[in-house]
Structures are given as C-alpha cells and as structure tokens.
C-alpha cells in the first residue's frame, strides 16, 4: 500500500499563518531578547531545501539595559526540511535567517544582527523532529465479533520525502498483516 501526502504552497501558508504573531525567545525560557513576527509577506518552496518565508515584525534586544524594539521591514528565513533515514525515518525542521532589513539600521549592521541571531538559533534549537514511520505504524485491535482475526498490523516498509518548487510530498509504503485469532 502506498500513501502520499502532498502539501501545496497554499496549504503551507494557511498552516504557517496560524503561528502569527510568532514570538521566538532567543534567551531560552522567559528571556528578554525576542524575535516577534506579525506578518507573512511571501512564501516559496526551494527544491530539495525547504520553505523560504519573508516576514515582518520586530527584534527586541536590550541595549544598555533598555528593551529596544527595532522594526523588521523584511526578513528572509529558510525553514530547512531534511530527512534522516536510519535508525528511523525522521523529518527534521530547522530555521536559518538569510537576510534582514531593519528600520533605522545600516545594512552592515543588519548582517551582523542576522549573523548573531542565527548563532543564537543554532545554539537554542534542537530542531523539530517527526518520526513519521513510528507514527504511521500501528497495531489495530479488532473487535471480538471478528472471530477469525485478532488484529491488523500496519508497518511502514519504506518512506520518501521530497520538496519541489510547487509542493512537499511525503510518501510511505505500508505493509499490512492480519493476526489470526485462535479459538480456545
């Protein structure tokens, strides 16, 4: 059995917009250095890499003990999607800022802030992982009324993951096995 899930750019946009406004704490729990995104300006898929988003919002970064919000006119980030295949198939999600344009800040400083935020993100993000093989493999107990069958076991035999310019496709090949019920 082959099962494919296809996510279009529209599907992904609808999902990502539900996160807004998005606050990312760069200090860990309850820190005072924040990225706050309030608008998803654009979204594109980057083949074999992930999702590129253009966002606007604010950077809140203390300067001399004062929390100074700086408006983010635009920020380009790549939501990296990669796949580990063994020991289990995991989809791994990471974030990297590519470019930022901050209000009232020269371009050279923009790049320095982008580099610093990327450093903080690398140190703080363990990456979101999804073991989709484990999630989709399941043993279904069947009702007693089915006298000859006790359970249906579905196991993922193989999986695939692809990012194109138009969609993200996750595929799994499932093997089904029926466990017979033996009469006492």
N, C-alpha and C positions, 0 to 999 in steps of 0.2 A: 504494500500500500504506500502510495506517495502522497504526502501532504505538503502543500506550498502555501505560504502566507506572503502576500505582496502588499507592500506599503507604498502608496503614491506620495508625491510631494504634498498634495492636499491633505492626506491622512496625517502625515508627519507634522505639517503646520498646525492642524487642529490640535494634535496632541501637545506640541511644544507651547502653544499659546495658553494652554491651561496652567502652565507653570508661572505665568506672569501675574503680578510682578514677582520676579525671582530675586532672592537675596542670597548671595554667596559669602559666607563668613570666611575670610582669609586667615583669621587667627585661630580657628577652632571654635569650640562652643562659646557663644556669647562674647565674641571679640568685638573690637571697635573698628576694624578695617573691613569694609564691605564693598562688594560689587552689587549694585541694585539695577536690574534690567526691567524696564517698564513697557518696552515695545519691540516686537519682532518686525524689523523693517523688510527683510527678504530672507529667502531660504533657497538653497540649491543643493543638489546631490553631486558629490565628487566621486566619480567612478573609482572603485577599489579603496577608497579612503574613508568616506563618511558624509556628514552633513555640514555644510557651511551656512552659518547664520550671520546676518547683520542685525545688530541690536542697538538700542539707545537706552540711556539710563544715567546712573551716577556712580562715581567712585567716592567712597567715604574713607578718607585716610587721615589720621591725626597728624597735624603739623604743629609742633611746639605745644602739645597738649590740647589743641583745639581740633574738634572733628570738623574737617573742612570738606563739604560736598563739592565735587567737581563734575559738571555735566559731561556725559559721554555723548558727543554728537553722533558718532558711529563707532561701532566696534565689530570687527570681523572675528569670528571664532570658528574653529573646526571641531565638530563633535566626531572624534575618531571612533570608528567601529572596526573592531578586529575580532579574530576568532582563534581561540586555542582549540586544538583538536584532541590532544591527549594530556592527561589521562581521561579527561571528559571534554565534551564539546561545550565550551563557554563562549558566549558573546561578551566582549569586553568593550566598555564605553569609557572614553577619556575626553578631556577638553583641553584645547590649546588656543590661546588668543593669537591671532595672526597680525592684527593691526588695530590701533585705536586712534581716534581723533577726539581729543579732549578740548572742551571750550577753554579759551584763555591760556592754553599751554602750547608752547612751540613744539614742532614736530620731533625734534631731537629728544625733548623731554618725554613726549608721547611714547617713543620707542623704549626709553628707559623704564617708564612705568609699565609698559606692556611686558618687558623682559622680567621685571620684578614680580608682577602678578603671575606670569607663567611659572616662575620659580616657586612662588607660594602654592600655586595649584598643583604642581608636580609633587611638592612635599606633603601636601594635605590630602590629595585624592588617592584613595586606594583603588579607584576605578570601580565602576558599577559592573558587576558580572552577572550573567544569566546562564545557568546550566540548563539549557532548553532540552537536552536529551533526558536528563533526570525528570524534568517537569512533565514531559510528554510520555514517558514510560510509566505504565500503571497496571496494577493487577485489580481487575474489577470482580468483586464477589457477585455471583449470580444468585437469584432467588431460589429457595428450596423447591419451588414448583418446577424448575428445570431439573428433573430427576437425573438426567444423564450428564449434566455439565455443572461443575462447581464454580469455575472462574474463567474469565477471559483475560489473558495477559498480553498487553501491548508493549513491545520493546522497540526502541529506536535502534535500527541497524546501522544507519549512516545519516549524515546530515550535510547540508550545504548552506552557504551564506554568500550573497552577492549584493554589492552596491553598484548600480549603474547610474547614469545621468538622469534617469527617469523614475526609478523605483528601487526599493530594497526588497530582496526576495530571500526568505528563509524557507528551506525545504528539509523535510525529514522523510526517510523511508522507514516504515513501521512493519514489524513482523508480529502477527497475531497468533497466539497459541491458546487452545481451549484445554483446560484441565478437566479430565473426566471425573465424575462423581461415582464413587464405588458404593454399591449397596451393602449394608452391614450383613 
